[in-house]
Amino acid sequence: LEKIERQNNRLGFGISYKKIIELKNNNKYFDNALAMYYSSFSVSDKAIGFTLLVTALEALLSLSTYSETENCDACGQTKYKIRATVSENVGLILMDENDSIKSRIKKLYDKRSKLLHTGSKDITNQDEQELQEYVRKVLLMYWYTSMNINSFEHKAIIKEIQTKKHYQDLM
């Protein structure tokens, strides 16, 4: 309940819920990310909530959502570079000038990977709250960019986020 109240207080200033719902209804990537974000608050297992938060970022910002993947020259398998791409895009969307957010996202992503691949539950309450903040801000900035360019199209939003003009407009 405390987490939900904290979110409601933060989201209540200058945000058009009608416009967020409009983006949600017209952009499957935002819809998926938003659903995972909100679901992370309703699970009692911190590790599952944390995994949902990382997955929300992946659903919105991984390379496979907006770009053609490339294949390995040696074996022909698809190369995704999800951790690097997600952290880079989080850094871009949150205007991370000194790469501190990008570095933190990589560390949090690694904790999620250790959880899924080794069973390590080395996730603290601080990790979870920090990731909630990053995801909340990413969702809001994604929405803001969508409204700014007047488009619901995922590739157009990501393209705008990755431009220097976007960064300058926000500064």
Salt bridges, closest charged atoms under 4 A:
GLU22 OE1 - LYS19 NZ 3.58
ASP31 OD1 - LYS24 NZ 2.91
ASP45 OD2 - LYS121 NZ 3.92
GLU58 OE2 - ARG112 NH1 3.72
GLU70 OE2 - LYS79 NZ 3.08
GLU88 OE1 - LYS102 NZ 2.60
ASP110 OD1 - ARG83 NE 2.80
ASP127 OD1 - ARG104 NH2 3.22
ASP127 OD2 - LYS111 NZ 2.55
GLU128 OE1 - LYS3 NZ 3.16
GLU130 OE1 - ARG104 NH2 2.80
GLU133 OE2 - ARG10 NH1 2.39
GLU133 OE1 - ARG136 NH2 3.04
ASP169 OD2 - LYS165 NZ 2.74
